[in-house]
Amino acid sequence: MVTRKATPQERIARDLLTQRPLFLGVDGASATHYWDGYEQAVVVIQDDEVAKVKLTDTPFLTLSGWTEYTHEERGWTVGPYVGGSIVNDLVSALEAST
């Protein structure tokens, strides 16, 4: 079993969320996004600012809506890592290696 240390941002997200947070990505403004499916909430961390946003408090009904909004407003420099399948991940990895 591979063990890795949590990043400082991941530790912050763990403190704020019920479940272990899922790393979504880093947006174009260098804010890191984490997701908790149980709470239906995103933690956004940028420098010293931390925000926990429940989807019910936004106009977005799904995580897909949140990531699309972020893409339109800020873009993504890393990710977003949402949805898809292992097949899509393998195809992407193969395309990147060629």
N, C-alpha and C positions, 0 to 999 in steps of 0.2 A: 504494500500500500504506500502510495506517495503522499507525503505530508508537506504542506507548504505553509509559510507564515502569512498571516493576514496583513494586508497593507494598512497604514494608518487610517485611510478612508474607509476601508472595509470594517475596521474595528469600530469606528464611529457609527456606521450603518448598523452593525450588529447591536449596538447599544440602543438604537432607536426603533428597531423592528422586531417583530415576534419571531419570525423564521430567519434562518441563515440567509443573508441577502444574496441576490443574484446580480452579478455585475452586468450592467447593460452597456456601458460604454462611456466615452468621454466626448462631450459636445465641443463645438467650435469655439466656445468661450472658456475652454479648459475646465468645465465643471464635470465631476464624475457622478454618474447616475447608478443607483442600486434599486432593485425591485424586491418587494415582498408580496407574493401572490396571496397569502393568507389575509393580510391587511389590505390588499389592493392599494399599496402605497409605494411611492418612489421617494428615496432620499437623494437629494442633490447636494453635493459638496463642492464648494469652490473657494479655495484659499481658506479663510477663517469663517466663512459663512456656510451654515448647514440648514437645509430646509427639508422637512418631511411633508410630502404632499399626498393626500389621499385622493384617489381618482374621483370619489364622490363629491369632492370639493372643487372639481374642475368641470369644464364642458366635455371632457373625454370620458367615454364609457369603457374603453379598453386600453390596455398597455400599448397596443398598436397605435391607437390614436395619440397617446402621449409621445411615442417615439417619432411619429410622423410630424407632430407639431414641433418638436424639438429640431427635427431635420429642417423644417421650413424656417424656423426662427434663428437657429444657431448653426445648423449643420452638425455633422458628427465627424470627429477626427479619428475615433476608435469606435467600432461597432456601428449600429446597435446590435447586440447579440440577443435577438428575440425571435421566437418561433422557428420556423424552418424545420429541417429534419437532419438526421445524420447523413442521409444521402446528399442533401444540398451542401452540407459542410464538407463532405469528401470531394464533391465536384469542385467546390471553391478552392480547396487545398490543392487539388490536381492542376487546376487552371493556373494557380499562382506559381506552381513549381515549374511550369513549362515556359 
